Amino acid sequence: MLKVCVCISGGGTNLQAIMDAIDAQTITNTEIVKVISNNKNAYALERARKKGLDAVAVSPKDYENREKFHEAFLACVDSAQPDLVVLAGFLVILPPLMIKKYAGRIINIHPSLIPSFCGKGFYGLKVHEAALARGVKVTGATVHFVDEGTDTGPIILQKAVEVLPDDTPKILQQRVMEQAEWQILPKAINMIANGQIISSMEEKNI
Ligand code: GRF
């Protein structure tokens, strides 16, 4: 059974997609053992609690400095003893020690086709604003392993989504979530839970 800790910051639609996929058994061999938010008011916490999951907030605002927050955050993750950490709309830089300790066991969903529109400053609506400003006809989402960089780890899955002429950033974000994020994040977790992605971060020939 893959024990998963999901880290969130906002609305939690990706968390909801994971929970729904577990219920529908399109994700098997998996249990969400903890949901952690840096934001006490994240609706994602509400979604988790409704499912009876262990959902907690570890907020930087409650710590005197970044280092103390990092210590508390890592201790909270460790307390769940997860096999996999999933960043699902998580907007906080991870403690460097955590990236080392969980190397190859942290994945992230990013709302573009990496390497486009990613890296420092590219999150949430800003990603879609940049895609529309550039005039791309196709965008999408990427699930990747997390390394020391920002959106730079090995890519696991990607899914393309059409950009339409009248798209606003909000409309495009919703289409990317519905048609890509909520599909490929559960799929990646299921692949990891069922041994289809090995620790050297390469997919087995399946
Ligand atoms: C999504 O676009 C996700 O790709 C990005 O944050 C947005 C909100 O995600 N990382 P969620 O609704 O909180 O899952």
Residues whose N, C-alpha, C, O or C-beta is under 5 A from the ligand:
A	BS01	GRF	G10 G11 G12 T13 N14 L15 A88 G89 F90 I109 H110 P111 G124
